[in-house]
Amino acid sequence: NFSSKAFLVSDLLRENKNINKILWISGEHSQKEHVARSTRLWGDLHVYDFEQEENPIREKKIEKKNAIRIMEMVSNLLDESRSTLFTINYKDLFRRYPSRDDVRKGTVSLSKGDEIDPVPFFESLIRVGYEVSPDPFVEKGRYYRHGDLLTIWPVNSDFPIRIELGFDEVLDMAIFDQPSKTDIQKIENIKIFPITGPELCKSIFD
């Protein structure tokens, strides 16, 4: 059963620290849910449960949601700081995904102390798929500016990032907890992964 399989995989990972990423392919949605739940129960491995929403009429809202999910998975694949088990349906395995090189080409980087021209910076965010949030509580893939404060939630981050902008300089950056409206941790730089763009049309398995 799935519990015993998850226990076996978790046990193997504890003995083999050099294994960083695991792809677990399931034939059905219910199987994938069992695998994810059992793996979280038996081990301390980070689990990313990937599934795209069906969109036969190509509704833009669903397309954007699926694009964000894809880039979340890619960011986890490229994150070498933690071991991750990816659960994925067989049919989703053959969808189109961006290559890691094209993701890096579309990434927007920012560091504390950087000189910045706000207009080109926000144009670069829009070009790679980010949208303005209608309110200060941002969702993943959106940003909100209020005066000198910018809150953005990159697709490759577990939390939003709050950036303090000067006239032409990045003054401060921090990982931001929205419910409590407090900074979790000051940071020196961020990489904002793209969501969409012409450079993201290849398969990650190419």
C-alpha positions in Angstrom: 0.0 0.0 0.0 1.0 3.7 -0.3 1.9 4.0 3.4 4.4 1.2 3.3 5.9 2.6 0.0 6.2 6.1 1.5 7.8 4.6 4.6 10.3 2.7 2.5 11.2 5.8 0.4 11.6 8.0 3.5 13.8 5.3 5.1 16.0 5.2 2.0 16.4 8.9 1.9 17.5 9.0 5.5 20.3 6.6 4.6 21.2 8.3 1.3 21.7 12.0 1.9 23.0 12.6 -1.6 19.5 12.1 -3.1 18.0 15.5 -3.5 15.0 15.2 -5.9 12.5 12.4 -6.4 9.7 12.3 -9.0 6.8 10.0 -8.0 4.4 9.4 -10.9 0.9 8.3 -10.2 -1.8 7.1 -12.5 -4.8 8.6 -10.6 -5.5 11.7 -8.6 -6.4 9.7 -5.5 -3.1 7.7 -5.6 -1.2 11.0 -5.8 -2.9 12.3 -2.7 -2.2 9.1 -0.8 1.5 9.3 -1.7 1.8 13.0 -0.7 -0.1 12.4 2.6 1.8 9.3 3.5 5.2 10.8 2.7 4.6 13.8 4.9 3.5 11.4 7.7 6.6 9.1 7.6 9.4 11.6 6.9 10.5 15.2 7.1 10.9 15.4 3.3 9.5 18.4 1.6 6.6 17.3 -0.7 5.4 19.2 -3.7 2.1 17.9 -5.0 1.7 19.1 -8.6 -1.4 19.1 -10.6 -2.7 21.4 -13.3 -6.4 22.4 -13.7 -8.0 21.2 -16.9 -8.8 24.1 -19.2 -10.4 23.0 -22.4 -11.7 26.4 -23.4 -8.4 28.1 -22.5 -9.8 30.5 -19.9 -7.1 33.1 -19.1 -7.6 32.9 -15.4 -7.0 29.2 -15.3 -4.1 29.5 -17.8 -2.4 32.0 -15.4 -3.0 29.7 -12.4 -1.5 26.7 -14.2 1.5 28.8 -15.3 2.1 29.8 -11.7 1.9 26.1 -10.6 4.4 25.1 -13.3 6.9 27.8 -12.1 6.4 26.8 -8.5 7.4 23.2 -9.4 10.4 24.4 -11.5 11.6 26.6 -8.7 11.5 23.6 -6.3 13.4 21.6 -8.9 16.1 24.2 -9.1 16.3 24.7 -5.3 19.3 22.6 -4.2 19.0 23.7 -0.5 16.3 21.1 0.3 15.3 17.6 -0.8 11.9 17.4 -2.4 9.6 14.7 -3.5 7.4 15.7 -6.4 4.1 13.9 -6.9 2.6 14.2 -10.4 -0.1 12.6 -12.5 1.1 10.6 -15.5 -0.8 12.9 -17.9 0.8 16.1 -16.4 4.2 14.6 -17.0 3.8 15.2 -20.8 2.7 18.8 -20.7 5.1 21.6 -21.8 7.5 23.0 -19.3 10.3 25.6 -19.5 13.9 24.6 -19.5 16.1 25.7 -16.6 18.3 27.9 -18.8 15.3 29.8 -20.1 13.9 30.3 -16.6 17.2 31.8 -15.6 17.2 34.1 -18.6 13.8 35.4 -17.6 14.6 35.8 -13.9 14.6 39.4 -12.5 17.3 39.9 -9.9 17.4 42.6 -7.3 19.9 43.4 -4.4 19.9 45.8 -1.6 21.8 48.9 -2.6 21.1 48.5 -6.3 20.4 51.6 -8.4 16.9 51.2 -9.8 14.7 53.1 -12.3 11.1 52.1 -11.2 9.6 52.3 -14.7 11.9 49.8 -16.4 11.8 47.6 -13.3 8.0 47.4 -13.3 7.9 46.9 -17.0 10.3 43.9 -16.6 7.9 42.4 -13.9 4.9 42.8 -16.3 6.9 41.3 -19.2 7.5 38.1 -17.3 3.9 37.7 -16.2 3.4 39.5 -12.9 0.3 41.5 -12.3 -0.7 44.5 -10.1 -2.7 43.4 -7.0 -6.0 45.1 -6.5 -5.3 45.4 -2.7 -2.3 45.3 -0.3 -2.8 41.6 0.4 -1.0 40.1 -2.6 -1.4 36.7 -4.0 1.5 34.7 -5.6 2.4 36.2 -8.9 1.3 39.7 -8.0 2.7 42.9 -6.6 1.4 46.0 -4.9 3.1 49.3 -4.5 2.2 51.9 -1.8 4.5 54.9 -1.8 8.1 53.7 -1.3 7.0 50.2 -0.3 6.7 47.4 -2.8 5.2 44.0 -1.8 5.7 41.2 -4.4 5.1 37.5 -4.1 7.6 35.7 -6.4 6.5 32.3 -7.7 9.7 30.8 -6.3 9.1 32.0 -2.8 7.1 30.6 0.1 6.4 34.1 1.3 5.9 37.6 -0.2 8.9 40.0 -0.2 8.6 43.6 0.9 11.0 46.1 -0.7 11.7 49.6 0.3 12.5 51.8 -2.6 14.3 55.1 -2.4 14.4 57.7 -5.2 16.7 55.6 -7.3 17.9 52.9 -4.9 16.8 49.7 -3.2 17.0 50.6 0.5 15.8 47.5 2.2 14.3 44.0 1.6 12.6 41.5 3.8 10.6 38.3 3.8 7.1 39.5 4.8 4.3 37.8 6.7 1.1 39.3 5.4 -1.4 38.3 8.2 0.7 39.8 11.0 2.2 42.6 8.7 5.7 42.0 10.1 9.0 41.2 8.6 10.2 37.6 9.1 13.8 38.1 8.0 15.9 40.8 6.3 17.5 39.7 3.1 20.2 41.1 0.8 18.9 40.0 -2.6 16.1 38.2 -4.4 15.6 36.3 -7.6 12.1 36.7 -9.1 11.3 33.8 -11.4 9.2 34.5 -14.5 5.7 33.2 -14.9 5.1 33.6 -18.6 7.0 34.8 -21.7 8.2 33.7 -25.1 11.3 32.2 -23.5 9.2 29.7 -21.5 7.9 27.6 -24.4 10.2 24.6 -24.3 9.9 21.4 -22.3 11.8 21.0 -19.1 12.6 17.4 -20.2 14.2 18.5 -23.5 
